[in-house]
Amino acid sequence: MENQQKRLDFIGQIVGKYSLVEQVNYEEYLKAIGLTMAKRAIAINQVPCVDLTVQDDEWSVQITGISKDSDFKFYLGVEMKRVTLDGRQVTDLFTLVDEGDQLKILQKETWGNFLEAVIVHEFDGDDWDMTITFGDVTCVRHFRRE
């Protein structure tokens, strides 16, 4: 019961609209996953707004403010296939990780011949840090609640 309440409190705290305010090493990540210079130039200059909602067990992510608006839905612990904004066909798996005093969302994104990026979503009040690791490249995208 305590874990369920912790999960519900976490969800209640993180739903909302967020805007990108800073990114560190993002272009290096985009280069590492194979994006062309033209696609990287577009990606690093966009300021996405993300609307995160949860209805029952279905999570919904709507991304606007970019060259092509996007939305997708997922369930924790259930693999899903989707096409990323850069055109990669990926399989995503989102899980909730309990690290004692903090819950995080762990996302594993796989594509191609066993390529994998690990994305850790950490929330603290109105701040959301998305730390993406692919091979030896790590970038951080920092969002703030609108």
ZIBELNOR-V913650 format. One record per residue. N is the residue number from 1. RES is the residue in one small letter. OMEGA is omega in whole degrees, 0 to 359 (* if undefined). BURIAL is + if it has 24 or more other C-alpha atoms within 12 Angstrom, else -. Layout:
# ZIBELNOR-V913650
N|RES|OMEGA|BURIAL, N|RES|OMEGA|BURIAL
This chain:
# ZIBELNOR-V913650
1|m|181|-, 2|e|179|-, 3|n|179|-, 4|q|179|-, 5|q|178|-, 6|k|179|-, 7|r|180|+, 8|l|177|-, 9|d|179|-, 10|f|180|+, 11|i|179|+, 12|g|181|-, 13|q|187|-, 14|i|180|+, 15|v|180|+, 16|g|181|+, 17|k|182|+, 18|y|175|+, 19|s|176|+, 20|l|179|+, 21|v|181|+, 22|e|173|-, 23|q|183|+, 24|v|175|-, 25|n|183|-, 26|y|180|+, 27|e|178|+, 28|e|176|+, 29|y|181|+, 30|l|177|+, 31|k|182|+, 32|a|180|+, 33|i|171|+, 34|g|178|-, 35|l|178|-, 36|t|179|-, 37|m|181|-, 38|a|179|-, 39|k|178|-, 40|r|181|-, 41|a|178|-, 42|i|185|-, 43|a|185|+, 44|i|181|+, 45|n|179|-, 46|q|178|+, 47|v|183|+, 48|p|170|+, 49|c|184|+, 50|v|176|+, 51|d|182|+, 52|l|178|+, 53|t|176|+, 54|v|177|+, 55|q|188|-, 56|d|179|-, 57|d|182|-, 58|e|178|-, 59|w|181|+, 60|s|180|-, 61|v|177|+, 62|q|183|+, 63|i|179|+, 64|t|178|-, 65|g|180|-, 66|i|185|-, 67|s|180|-, 68|k|180|-, 69|d|185|-, 70|s|171|-, 71|d|176|-, 72|f|180|+, 73|k|178|+, 74|f|174|+, 75|y|178|+, 76|l|176|+, 77|g|182|-, 78|v|178|-, 79|e|177|-, 80|m|178|-, 81|k|176|-, 82|r|176|-, 83|v|181|-, 84|t|179|-, 85|l|179|+, 86|d|173|+, 87|g|178|-, 88|r|173|-, 89|q|187|-, 90|v|168|+, 91|t|180|+, 92|d|172|+, 93|l|179|+, 94|f|175|+, 95|t|177|+, 96|l|183|+, 97|v|179|-, 98|d|178|-, 99|e|177|-, 100|g|183|-, 101|d|185|-, 102|q|172|-, 103|l|178|+, 104|k|172|+, 105|i|178|+, 106|l|180|+, 107|q|174|+, 108|k|183|+, 109|e|181|+, 110|t|179|+, 111|w|175|+, 112|g|181|-, 113|n|175|-, 114|f|174|-, 115|l|182|-, 116|e|171|+, 117|a|176|+, 118|v|184|+, 119|i|179|+, 120|v|180|+, 121|h|180|+, 122|e|182|+, 123|f|178|+, 124|d|183|-, 125|g|181|-, 126|d|183|-, 127|d|178|+, 128|w|175|+, 129|d|177|+, 130|m|180|+, 131|t|185|+, 132|i|178|+, 133|t|176|+, 134|f|185|+, 135|g|181|-, 136|d|180|-, 137|v|177|-, 138|t|174|+, 139|c|178|+, 140|v|173|+, 141|r|184|+, 142|h|178|+, 143|f|176|+, 144|r|180|+, 145|r|180|+, 146|e|*|-
